[in-house]
Amino acid sequence: MPEEPSDSMRSMLERMTQSEVEICLVANGSEGLVGYVTACVHSRAHMAGSSGLVDALFVSPDFRRNHIGKGLVVAATRWLLARNVMSCRAESPADSELACLFWQGVGWENDLHVWSLYD
């Protein structure tokens, strides 16, 4: 992990501090940043209401399995629900058993498959 955030990361974090629909929450330990989660409120013109998306979740490998990721997701979910979203979603690799176990462990359901096409 770099000691200083990149310019693009600084730009994203600055934008999120001024946003009503995006957030970045961090977990700090005695050694500095150990994890973060980003989330946003997403609206679609063809659907009533809005949904929440947990966009990125990271916990440093040395700090995993200590409930840091769960705490970040719970905090992001509370933030999203406070904005009256109808549902919350997150994406993870289809072949990651650990990701499936994590999301089930925080009480989320596997109810959607995402299909992608890459150029």
A tleap script that builds the chain and sets N, CA, C and O, in Angstrom:
source leaprc.protein.ff14SB
mol = sequence {
  NMET PRO GLU GLU PRO SER ASP SER MET ARG
  SER MET LEU GLU ARG MET THR GLN SER GLU
  VAL GLU ILE CYS LEU VAL ALA ASN GLY SER
  GLU GLY LEU VAL GLY TYR VAL THR ALA CYS
  VAL HIE SER ARG ALA HIE MET ALA GLY SER
  SER GLY LEU VAL ASP ALA LEU PHE VAL SER
  PRO ASP PHE ARG ARG ASN HIE ILE GLY LYS
  GLY LEU VAL VAL ALA ALA THR ARG TRP LEU
  LEU ALA ARG ASN VAL MET SER CYS ARG ALA
  GLU SER PRO ALA ASP SER GLU LEU ALA CYS
  LEU PHE TRP GLN GLY VAL GLY TRP GLU ASN
  ASP LEU HIE VAL TRP SER LEU TYR CASP
}
set mol.1.N position { 0.854 -1.157 0.000 }
set mol.1.CA position { 0.000 0.000 0.000 }
set mol.1.C position { 0.907 1.228 0.000 }
set mol.1.O position { 1.827 1.310 0.813 }
set mol.2.N position { 0.663 2.182 -0.897 }
set mol.2.CA position { 1.521 3.368 -0.931 }
set mol.2.C position { 1.366 4.208 0.338 }
set mol.2.O position { 0.334 4.166 1.006 }
set mol.3.N position { 2.419 4.975 0.656 }
set mol.3.CA position { 2.369 5.823 1.838 }
set mol.3.C position { 1.456 7.020 1.642 }
set mol.3.O position { 0.861 7.507 2.603 }
set mol.4.N position { 1.337 7.500 0.413 }
set mol.4.CA position { 0.494 8.646 0.086 }
set mol.4.C position { -0.517 8.224 -0.981 }
set mol.4.O position { -0.178 7.458 -1.883 }
set mol.5.N position { -1.768 8.721 -0.886 }
set mol.5.CA position { -2.756 8.389 -1.912 }
set mol.5.C position { -2.368 8.980 -3.264 }
set mol.5.O position { -1.772 10.055 -3.334 }
set mol.6.N position { -2.709 8.276 -4.323 }
set mol.6.CA position { -2.450 8.781 -5.674 }
set mol.6.C position { -3.328 9.999 -5.941 }
set mol.6.O position { -4.280 10.260 -5.205 }
set mol.7.N position { -3.005 10.736 -6.990 }
set mol.7.CA position { -3.815 11.896 -7.354 }
set mol.7.C position { -5.250 11.503 -7.665 }
set mol.7.O position { -6.182 12.221 -7.301 }
set mol.8.N position { -5.439 10.364 -8.338 }
set mol.8.CA position { -6.803 9.935 -8.663 }
set mol.8.C position { -7.574 9.551 -7.400 }
set mol.8.O position { -8.773 9.816 -7.303 }
set mol.9.N position { -6.894 8.926 -6.429 }
set mol.9.CA position { -7.548 8.583 -5.164 }
set mol.9.C position { -7.896 9.849 -4.391 }
set mol.9.O position { -8.982 9.944 -3.819 }
set mol.10.N position { -6.991 10.820 -4.366 }
set mol.10.CA position { -7.279 12.095 -3.700 }
set mol.10.C position { -8.494 12.771 -4.330 }
set mol.10.O position { -9.354 13.301 -3.627 }
set mol.11.N position { -8.555 12.746 -5.648 }
set mol.11.CA position { -9.674 13.364 -6.362 }
set mol.11.C position { -10.993 12.674 -6.019 }
set mol.11.O position { -12.003 13.339 -5.787 }
set mol.12.N position { -10.985 11.332 -5.986 }
set mol.12.CA position { -12.192 10.587 -5.649 }
set mol.12.C position { -12.624 10.887 -4.214 }
set mol.12.O position { -13.808 11.113 -3.962 }
set mol.13.N position { -11.687 10.891 -3.282 }
set mol.13.CA position { -12.032 11.151 -1.886 }
set mol.13.C position { -12.542 12.574 -1.697 }
set mol.13.O position { -13.469 12.796 -0.918 }
set mol.14.N position { -11.958 13.530 -2.388 }
set mol.14.CA position { -12.429 14.918 -2.313 }
set mol.14.C position { -13.864 15.022 -2.818 }
set mol.14.O position { -14.699 15.691 -2.209 }
set mol.15.N position { -14.144 14.354 -3.938 }
set mol.15.CA position { -15.499 14.361 -4.495 }
set mol.15.C position { -16.483 13.745 -3.511 }
set mol.15.O position { -17.593 14.250 -3.342 }
set mol.16.N position { -16.086 12.668 -2.868 }
set mol.16.CA position { -16.984 11.986 -1.942 }
set mol.16.C position { -17.269 12.820 -0.700 }
set mol.16.O position { -18.354 12.711 -0.127 }
set mol.17.N position { -16.325 13.650 -0.270 }
set mol.17.CA position { -16.578 14.476 0.915 }
set mol.17.C position { -17.610 15.547 0.630 }
set mol.17.O position { -18.190 16.103 1.562 }
set mol.18.N position { -17.851 15.848 -0.634 }
set mol.18.CA position { -18.805 16.883 -1.010 }
set mol.18.C position { -20.095 16.302 -1.582 }
set mol.18.O position { -20.939 17.050 -2.075 }
set mol.19.N position { -20.254 15.015 -1.525 }
set mol.19.CA position { -21.373 14.349 -2.170 }
set mol.19.C position { -22.451 13.942 -1.174 }
set mol.19.O position { -22.165 13.554 -0.041 }
set mol.20.N position { -23.683 14.039 -1.622 }
set mol.20.CA position { -24.822 13.541 -0.842 }
set mol.20.C position { -25.109 12.078 -1.148 }
set mol.20.O position { -25.850 11.425 -0.413 }
set mol.21.N position { -24.522 11.552 -2.240 }
set mol.21.CA position { -24.857 10.199 -2.689 }
set mol.21.C position { -23.669 9.240 -2.724 }
set mol.21.O position { -23.821 8.098 -3.156 }
set mol.22.N position { -22.489 9.678 -2.281 }
set mol.22.CA position { -21.313 8.818 -2.247 }
set mol.22.C position { -20.611 8.987 -0.903 }
set mol.22.O position { -20.650 10.055 -0.293 }
set mol.23.N position { -19.970 7.914 -0.457 }
set mol.23.CA position { -19.226 7.983 0.802 }
set mol.23.C position { -18.037 7.029 0.745 }
set mol.23.O position { -18.066 6.005 0.061 }
set mol.24.N position { -17.004 7.391 1.474 }
set mol.24.CA position { -15.861 6.513 1.689 }
set mol.24.C position { -15.627 6.476 3.192 }
set mol.24.O position { -15.386 7.512 3.813 }
set mol.25.N position { -15.697 5.291 3.775 }
set mol.25.CA position { -15.450 5.100 5.200 }
set mol.25.C position { -14.137 4.343 5.352 }
set mol.25.O position { -13.852 3.431 4.576 }
set mol.26.N position { -13.347 4.710 6.336 }
set mol.26.CA position { -12.048 4.066 6.528 }
set mol.26.C position { -11.950 3.463 7.914 }
set mol.26.O position { -12.613 3.902 8.854 }
set mol.27.N position { -11.112 2.451 8.022 }
set mol.27.CA position { -10.770 1.836 9.303 }
set mol.27.C position { -9.282 2.076 9.523 }
set mol.27.O position { -8.446 1.706 8.698 }
set mol.28.N position { -8.976 2.697 10.640 }
set mol.28.CA position { -7.586 2.975 10.990 }
set mol.28.C position { -7.166 2.122 12.173 }
set mol.28.O position { -7.946 1.870 13.091 }
set mol.29.N position { -5.934 1.690 12.131 }
set mol.29.CA position { -5.336 0.978 13.251 }
set mol.29.C position { -4.128 1.741 13.732 }
set mol.29.O position { -3.873 2.853 13.269 }
set mol.30.N position { -3.388 1.175 14.638 }
set mol.30.CA position { -2.198 1.852 15.165 }
set mol.30.C position { -1.154 2.071 14.072 }
set mol.30.O position { -0.284 2.934 14.199 }
set mol.31.N position { -1.246 1.287 13.002 }
set mol.31.CA position { -0.289 1.403 11.893 }
set mol.31.C position { -0.840 2.251 10.744 }
set mol.31.O position { -0.220 2.321 9.683 }
set mol.32.N position { -1.981 2.888 10.936 }
set mol.32.CA position { -2.574 3.709 9.874 }
set mol.32.C position { -3.774 3.018 9.249 }
set mol.32.O position { -4.457 2.224 9.896 }
set mol.33.N position { -4.020 3.325 7.997 }
set mol.33.CA position { -5.177 2.796 7.279 }
set mol.33.C position { -5.092 1.278 7.156 }
set mol.33.O position { -4.094 0.743 6.674 }
set mol.34.N position { -6.161 0.580 7.601 }
set mol.34.CA position { -6.192 -0.878 7.482 }
set mol.34.C position { -7.336 -1.349 6.593 }
set mol.34.O position { -7.374 -2.520 6.214 }
set mol.35.N position { -8.268 -0.465 6.252 }
set mol.35.CA position { -9.358 -0.866 5.378 }
set mol.35.C position { -10.222 0.314 4.990 }
set mol.35.O position { -10.159 1.382 5.597 }
set mol.36.N position { -11.030 0.098 3.964 }
set mol.36.CA position { -11.978 1.126 3.537 }
set mol.36.C position { -13.138 0.488 2.798 }
set mol.36.O position { -13.046 -0.641 2.316 }
set mol.37.N position { -14.224 1.228 2.718 }
set mol.37.CA position { -15.380 0.836 1.931 }
set mol.37.C position { -15.905 2.097 1.244 }
set mol.37.O position { -15.914 3.175 1.838 }
set mol.38.N position { -16.339 1.958 0.000 }
set mol.38.CA position { -17.019 3.051 -0.684 }
set mol.38.C position { -18.421 2.579 -1.014 }
set mol.38.O position { -18.652 1.398 -1.278 }
set mol.39.N position { -19.352 3.518 -0.995 }
set mol.39.CA position { -20.749 3.194 -1.287 }
set mol.39.C position { -21.397 4.388 -1.968 }
set mol.39.O position { -20.947 5.524 -1.824 }
set mol.40.N position { -22.466 4.110 -2.717 }
set mol.40.CA position { -23.177 5.192 -3.388 }
set mol.40.C position { -24.657 4.845 -3.518 }
set mol.40.O position { -25.053 3.680 -3.490 }
set mol.41.N position { -25.449 5.891 -3.659 }
set mol.41.CA position { -26.875 5.758 -3.927 }
set mol.41.C position { -27.041 5.829 -5.438 }
set mol.41.O position { -26.514 6.730 -6.090 }
set mol.42.N position { -27.775 4.876 -5.986 }
set mol.42.CA position { -27.927 4.773 -7.437 }
set mol.42.C position { -29.407 4.839 -7.800 }
set mol.42.O position { -30.214 4.061 -7.291 }
set mol.43.N position { -29.751 5.760 -8.669 }
set mol.43.CA position { -31.135 5.885 -9.142 }
set mol.43.C position { -31.210 5.510 -10.609 }
set mol.43.O position { -30.271 5.740 -11.371 }
set mol.44.N position { -32.340 4.930 -10.998 }
set mol.44.CA position { -32.569 4.587 -12.401 }
set mol.44.C position { -33.878 5.220 -12.841 }
set mol.44.O position { -34.872 5.190 -12.116 }
set mol.45.N position { -33.864 5.785 -14.020 }
set mol.45.CA position { -35.038 6.496 -14.525 }
set mol.45.C position { -36.242 5.568 -14.691 }
set mol.45.O position { -37.381 6.003 -14.518 }
set mol.46.N position { -36.011 4.312 -15.018 }
set mol.46.CA position { -37.112 3.383 -15.296 }
set mol.46.C position { -37.616 2.642 -14.048 }
set mol.46.O position { -38.520 1.812 -14.141 }
set mol.47.N position { -37.032 2.944 -12.892 }
set mol.47.CA position { -37.450 2.270 -11.665 }
set mol.47.C position { -37.756 3.297 -10.582 }
set mol.47.O position { -37.085 4.322 -10.467 }
set mol.48.N position { -38.769 3.005 -9.803 }
set mol.48.CA position { -39.082 3.883 -8.671 }
set mol.48.C position { -38.049 3.676 -7.573 }
set mol.48.O position { -37.540 2.569 -7.395 }
set mol.49.N position { -37.744 4.722 -6.846 }
set mol.49.CA position { -36.825 4.611 -5.724 }
set mol.49.C position { -35.376 4.508 -6.167 }
set mol.49.O position { -35.057 4.645 -7.348 }
set mol.50.N position { -34.525 4.269 -5.216 }
set mol.50.CA position { -33.098 4.150 -5.499 }
set mol.50.C position { -32.544 2.922 -4.789 }
set mol.50.O position { -33.170 2.370 -3.884 }
set mol.51.N position { -31.375 2.516 -5.213 }
set mol.51.CA position { -30.717 1.382 -4.578 }
set mol.51.C position { -29.342 1.827 -4.095 }
set mol.51.O position { -28.795 2.822 -4.571 }
set mol.52.N position { -28.802 1.087 -3.157 }
set mol.52.CA position { -27.475 1.371 -2.643 }
set mol.52.C position { -26.483 0.368 -3.191 }
set mol.52.O position { -26.805 -0.804 -3.384 }
set mol.53.N position { -25.288 0.836 -3.436 }
set mol.53.CA position { -24.237 -0.036 -3.944 }
set mol.53.C position { -23.008 0.096 -3.064 }
set mol.53.O position { -22.461 1.188 -2.910 }
set mol.54.N position { -22.572 -1.023 -2.483 }
set mol.54.CA position { -21.274 -1.064 -1.825 }
set mol.54.C position { -20.293 -1.342 -2.955 }
set mol.54.O position { -20.208 -2.452 -3.480 }
set mol.55.N position { -19.556 -0.295 -3.309 }
set mol.55.CA position { -18.779 -0.308 -4.539 }
set mol.55.C position { -17.406 -0.947 -4.374 }
set mol.55.O position { -16.964 -1.697 -5.245 }
set mol.56.N position { -16.741 -0.663 -3.290 }
set mol.56.CA position { -15.401 -1.211 -3.061 }
set mol.56.C position { -15.236 -1.498 -1.579 }
set mol.56.O position { -15.639 -0.707 -0.726 }
set mol.57.N position { -14.643 -2.632 -1.295 }
set mol.57.CA position { -14.355 -3.012 0.087 }
set mol.57.C position { -12.951 -3.591 0.103 }
set mol.57.O position { -12.633 -4.495 -0.669 }
set mol.58.N position { -12.115 -3.064 0.988 }
set mol.58.CA position { -10.752 -3.572 1.108 }
set mol.58.C position { -10.350 -3.581 2.570 }
set mol.58.O position { -10.579 -2.615 3.297 }
set mol.59.N position { -9.748 -4.682 2.991 }
set mol.59.CA position { -9.115 -4.776 4.306 }
set mol.59.C position { -7.727 -5.366 4.062 }
set mol.59.O position { -7.582 -6.383 3.384 }
set mol.60.N position { -6.716 -4.714 4.621 }
set mol.60.CA position { -5.346 -5.174 4.481 }
set mol.60.C position { -5.251 -6.638 4.925 }
set mol.60.O position { -5.827 -6.999 5.951 }
set mol.61.N position { -4.542 -7.481 4.183 }
set mol.61.CA position { -4.478 -8.910 4.517 }
set mol.61.C position { -4.101 -9.210 5.963 }
set mol.61.O position { -4.616 -10.167 6.541 }
set mol.62.N position { -3.214 -8.415 6.560 }
set mol.62.CA position { -2.810 -8.661 7.945 }
set mol.62.C position { -3.930 -8.412 8.950 }
set mol.62.O position { -3.827 -8.827 10.104 }
set mol.63.N position { -5.000 -7.739 8.526 }
set mol.63.CA position { -6.077 -7.381 9.449 }
set mol.63.C position { -7.395 -8.084 9.122 }
set mol.63.O position { -8.418 -7.804 9.747 }
set mol.64.N position { -7.377 -8.980 8.162 }
set mol.64.CA position { -8.594 -9.707 7.801 }
set mol.64.C position { -8.960 -10.708 8.881 }
set mol.64.O position { -8.116 -11.118 9.678 }
set mol.65.N position { -10.234 -11.100 8.900 }
set mol.65.CA position { -10.774 -12.066 9.858 }
set mol.65.C position { -10.806 -11.488 11.277 }
set mol.65.O position { -10.742 -12.226 12.261 }
set mol.66.N position { -10.907 -10.149 11.366 }
set mol.66.CA position { -11.008 -9.461 12.655 }
set mol.66.C position { -12.256 -8.584 12.708 }
set mol.66.O position { -12.334 -7.668 13.527 }
set mol.67.N position { -13.220 -8.853 11.850 }
set mol.67.CA position { -14.498 -8.147 11.803 }
set mol.67.C position { -14.400 -6.707 11.299 }
set mol.67.O position { -15.365 -5.952 11.417 }
set mol.68.N position { -13.254 -6.313 10.739 }
set mol.68.CA position { -13.110 -4.960 10.205 }
set mol.68.C position { -13.978 -4.797 8.967 }
set mol.68.O position { -14.692 -3.802 8.842 }
set mol.69.N position { -13.928 -5.751 8.057 }
set mol.69.CA position { -14.753 -5.690 6.852 }
set mol.69.C position { -16.234 -5.652 7.186 }
set mol.69.O position { -16.992 -4.880 6.598 }
set mol.70.N position { -16.643 -6.487 8.129 }
set mol.70.CA position { -18.040 -6.498 8.549 }
set mol.70.C position { -18.442 -5.145 9.118 }
set mol.70.O position { -19.514 -4.633 8.795 }
set mol.71.N position { -17.599 -4.561 9.959 }
set mol.71.CA position { -17.892 -3.254 10.527 }
set mol.71.C position { -18.032 -2.181 9.462 }
set mol.71.O position { -18.921 -1.333 9.539 }
set mol.72.N position { -17.152 -2.218 8.466 }
set mol.72.CA position { -17.232 -1.251 7.368 }
set mol.72.C position { -18.524 -1.426 6.573 }
set mol.72.O position { -19.184 -0.444 6.234 }
set mol.73.N position { -18.886 -2.676 6.275 }
set mol.73.CA position { -20.114 -2.930 5.518 }
set mol.73.C position { -21.342 -2.520 6.319 }
set mol.73.O position { -22.267 -1.928 5.764 }
set mol.74.N position { -21.366 -2.820 7.595 }
set mol.74.CA position { -22.505 -2.418 8.440 }
set mol.74.C position { -22.645 -0.896 8.444 }
set mol.74.O position { -23.753 -0.377 8.308 }
set mol.75.N position { -21.535 -0.181 8.600 }
set mol.75.CA position { -21.583 1.288 8.611 }
set mol.75.C position { -22.046 1.833 7.255 }
set mol.75.O position { -22.856 2.758 7.201 }
set mol.76.N position { -21.530 1.261 6.166 }
set mol.76.CA position { -21.941 1.719 4.827 }
set mol.76.C position { -23.413 1.417 4.586 }
set mol.76.O position { -24.123 2.233 3.999 }
set mol.77.N position { -23.875 0.258 5.029 }
set mol.77.CA position { -25.283 -0.112 4.865 }
set mol.77.C position { -26.184 0.842 5.646 }
set mol.77.O position { -27.216 1.278 5.134 }
set mol.78.N position { -25.808 1.164 6.859 }
set mol.78.CA position { -26.594 2.131 7.657 }
set mol.78.C position { -26.658 3.482 6.948 }
set mol.78.O position { -27.715 4.112 6.909 }
set mol.79.N position { -25.540 3.929 6.391 }
set mol.79.CA position { -25.499 5.192 5.672 }
set mol.79.C position { -26.449 5.146 4.471 }
set mol.79.O position { -27.201 6.091 4.230 }
set mol.80.N position { -26.407 4.048 3.728 }
set mol.80.CA position { -27.292 3.905 2.561 }
set mol.80.C position { -28.763 3.878 2.982 }
set mol.80.O position { -29.591 4.565 2.383 }
set mol.81.N position { -29.089 3.096 3.999 }
set mol.81.CA position { -30.481 2.992 4.440 }
set mol.81.C position { -31.001 4.328 4.972 }
set mol.81.O position { -32.192 4.614 4.853 }
set mol.82.N position { -30.136 5.138 5.548 }
set mol.82.CA position { -30.535 6.467 6.020 }
set mol.82.C position { -30.908 7.377 4.850 }
set mol.82.O position { -31.537 8.417 5.045 }
set mol.83.N position { -30.521 6.984 3.636 }
set mol.83.CA position { -30.870 7.735 2.435 }
set mol.83.C position { -32.050 7.091 1.703 }
set mol.83.O position { -32.296 7.362 0.527 }
set mol.84.N position { -32.761 6.246 2.416 }
set mol.84.CA position { -34.015 5.637 1.935 }
set mol.84.C position { -33.871 4.794 0.682 }
set mol.84.O position { -34.763 4.794 -0.166 }
set mol.85.N position { -32.768 4.076 0.550 }
set mol.85.CA position { -32.647 3.165 -0.586 }
set mol.85.C position { -33.592 1.982 -0.366 }
set mol.85.O position { -33.887 1.607 0.769 }
set mol.86.N position { -34.056 1.406 -1.470 }
set mol.86.CA position { -34.975 0.273 -1.395 }
set mol.86.C position { -34.242 -1.052 -1.215 }
set mol.86.O position { -34.805 -2.012 -0.690 }
set mol.87.N position { -32.988 -1.103 -1.651 }
set mol.87.CA position { -32.175 -2.309 -1.517 }
set mol.87.C position { -30.708 -1.904 -1.562 }
set mol.87.O position { -30.367 -0.807 -2.003 }
set mol.88.N position { -29.853 -2.800 -1.103 }
set mol.88.CA position { -28.404 -2.590 -1.160 }
set mol.88.C position { -27.788 -3.757 -1.918 }
set mol.88.O position { -28.221 -4.901 -1.777 }
set mol.89.N position { -26.782 -3.458 -2.717 }
set mol.89.CA position { -26.122 -4.481 -3.517 }
set mol.89.C position { -24.613 -4.359 -3.396 }
set mol.89.O position { -24.087 -3.295 -3.069 }
set mol.90.N position { -23.931 -5.447 -3.660 }
set mol.90.CA position { -22.472 -5.486 -3.756 }
set mol.90.C position { -22.136 -6.534 -4.802 }
set mol.90.O position { -22.912 -7.465 -5.019 }
set mol.91.N position { -21.008 -6.396 -5.440 }
set mol.91.CA position { -20.553 -7.376 -6.417 }
set mol.91.C position { -19.274 -8.020 -5.916 }
set mol.91.O position { -18.467 -7.385 -5.237 }
set mol.92.N position { -19.102 -9.280 -6.257 }
set mol.92.CA position { -17.864 -9.981 -5.918 }
set mol.92.C position { -17.579 -10.988 -7.022 }
set mol.92.O position { -18.481 -11.336 -7.784 }
set mol.93.N position { -16.348 -11.461 -7.120 }
set mol.93.CA position { -16.025 -12.444 -8.154 }
set mol.93.C position { -16.895 -13.693 -8.024 }
set mol.93.O position { -17.114 -14.202 -6.925 }
set mol.94.N position { -17.380 -14.173 -9.154 }
set mol.94.CA position { -18.288 -15.322 -9.161 }
set mol.94.C position { -17.641 -16.579 -8.581 }
set mol.94.O position { -18.339 -17.430 -8.028 }
set mol.95.N position { -16.336 -16.706 -8.697 }
set mol.95.CA position { -15.666 -17.923 -8.248 }
set mol.95.C position { -15.004 -17.788 -6.876 }
set mol.95.O position { -14.208 -18.641 -6.484 }
set mol.96.N position { -15.331 -16.725 -6.150 }
set mol.96.CA position { -14.703 -16.516 -4.839 }
set mol.96.C position { -15.582 -17.062 -3.719 }
set mol.96.O position { -16.563 -16.436 -3.317 }
set mol.97.N position { -15.214 -18.231 -3.230 }
set mol.97.CA position { -15.955 -18.840 -2.125 }
set mol.97.C position { -15.846 -17.985 -0.863 }
set mol.97.O position { -16.809 -17.867 -0.105 }
set mol.98.N position { -14.665 -17.385 -0.638 }
set mol.98.CA position { -14.483 -16.534 0.537 }
set mol.98.C position { -15.395 -15.315 0.490 }
set mol.98.O position { -15.959 -14.915 1.508 }
set mol.99.N position { -15.539 -14.719 -0.709 }
set mol.99.CA position { -16.425 -13.560 -0.837 }
set mol.99.C position { -17.865 -13.963 -0.550 }
set mol.99.O position { -18.584 -13.237 0.136 }
set mol.100.N position { -18.294 -15.106 -1.066 }
set mol.100.CA position { -19.659 -15.581 -0.797 }
set mol.100.C position { -19.868 -15.794 0.700 }
set mol.100.O position { -20.893 -15.387 1.248 }
set mol.101.N position { -18.914 -16.420 1.356 }
set mol.101.CA position { -19.022 -16.651 2.798 }
set mol.101.C position { -19.049 -15.333 3.567 }
set mol.101.O position { -19.796 -15.191 4.535 }
set mol.102.N position { -18.228 -14.364 3.131 }
set mol.102.CA position { -18.216 -13.069 3.801 }
set mol.102.C position { -19.577 -12.398 3.718 }
set mol.102.O position { -20.138 -12.002 4.739 }
set mol.103.N position { -20.121 -12.263 2.485 }
set mol.103.CA position { -21.385 -11.545 2.312 }
set mol.103.C position { -22.533 -12.277 3.010 }
set mol.103.O position { -23.413 -11.629 3.577 }
set mol.104.N position { -22.541 -13.592 2.983 }
set mol.104.CA position { -23.556 -14.336 3.729 }
set mol.104.C position { -23.390 -14.092 5.222 }
set mol.104.O position { -24.378 -13.989 5.948 }
set mol.105.N position { -22.148 -14.000 5.685 }
set mol.105.CA position { -21.866 -13.787 7.097 }
set mol.105.C position { -22.316 -12.426 7.611 }
set mol.105.O position { -22.574 -12.268 8.804 }
set mol.106.N position { -22.411 -11.442 6.717 }
set mol.106.CA position { -22.904 -10.128 7.143 }
set mol.106.C position { -24.401 -9.995 6.878 }
set mol.106.O position { -24.975 -8.918 7.036 }
set mol.107.N position { -25.036 -11.120 6.465 }
set mol.107.CA position { -26.491 -11.140 6.340 }
set mol.107.C position { -27.046 -10.816 4.969 }
set mol.107.O position { -28.252 -10.612 4.825 }
set mol.108.N position { -26.198 -10.766 3.963 }
set mol.108.CA position { -26.675 -10.461 2.609 }
set mol.108.C position { -27.012 -11.755 1.875 }
set mol.108.O position { -26.470 -12.815 2.186 }
set mol.109.N position { -27.908 -11.658 0.904 }
set mol.109.CA position { -28.341 -12.809 0.119 }
set mol.109.C position { -27.737 -12.774 -1.277 }
set mol.109.O position { -27.576 -11.706 -1.869 }
set mol.110.N position { -27.409 -13.937 -1.792 }
set mol.110.CA position { -26.929 -14.058 -3.171 }
set mol.110.C position { -28.148 -14.222 -4.073 }
set mol.110.O position { -28.646 -15.331 -4.267 }
set mol.111.N position { -28.625 -13.095 -4.625 }
set mol.111.CA position { -29.868 -13.159 -5.395 }
set mol.111.C position { -29.749 -12.605 -6.813 }
set mol.111.O position { -30.763 -12.459 -7.496 }
set mol.112.N position { -28.543 -12.296 -7.267 }
set mol.112.CA position { -28.388 -11.671 -8.565 }
set mol.112.C position { -27.088 -12.135 -9.194 }
set mol.112.O position { -26.054 -12.194 -8.527 }
set mol.113.N position { -27.138 -12.459 -10.458 }
set mol.113.CA position { -25.925 -12.770 -11.206 }
set mol.113.C position { -25.644 -11.610 -12.144 }
set mol.113.O position { -26.554 -11.108 -12.803 }
set mol.114.N position { -24.405 -11.186 -12.208 }
set mol.114.CA position { -24.000 -10.100 -13.103 }
set mol.114.C position { -23.229 -10.723 -14.257 }
set mol.114.O position { -22.283 -11.483 -14.050 }
set mol.115.N position { -23.638 -10.397 -15.457 }
set mol.115.CA position { -22.988 -10.908 -16.655 }
set mol.115.C position { -22.226 -9.771 -17.305 }
set mol.115.O position { -22.743 -8.660 -17.416 }
set mol.116.N position { -21.011 -10.034 -17.734 }
set mol.116.CA position { -20.147 -8.984 -18.278 }
set mol.116.C position { -19.632 -9.381 -19.651 }
set mol.116.O position { -19.502 -10.564 -19.965 }
set mol.117.N position { -19.344 -8.377 -20.460 }
set mol.117.CA position { -18.716 -8.568 -21.759 }
set mol.117.C position { -17.541 -7.613 -21.826 }
set mol.117.O position { -17.698 -6.409 -21.628 }
set mol.118.N position { -16.373 -8.148 -22.104 }
set mol.118.CA position { -15.160 -7.326 -22.151 }
set mol.118.C position { -14.671 -7.256 -23.585 }
set mol.118.O position { -14.751 -8.232 -24.332 }
set mol.119.N position { -14.170 -6.107 -23.956 }
set mol.119.CA position { -13.614 -5.901 -25.292 }
set mol.119.C position { -12.285 -6.569 -25.450 }
set mol.119.O position { -11.679 -6.492 -26.519 }
savepdb mol mol.pdb
quit
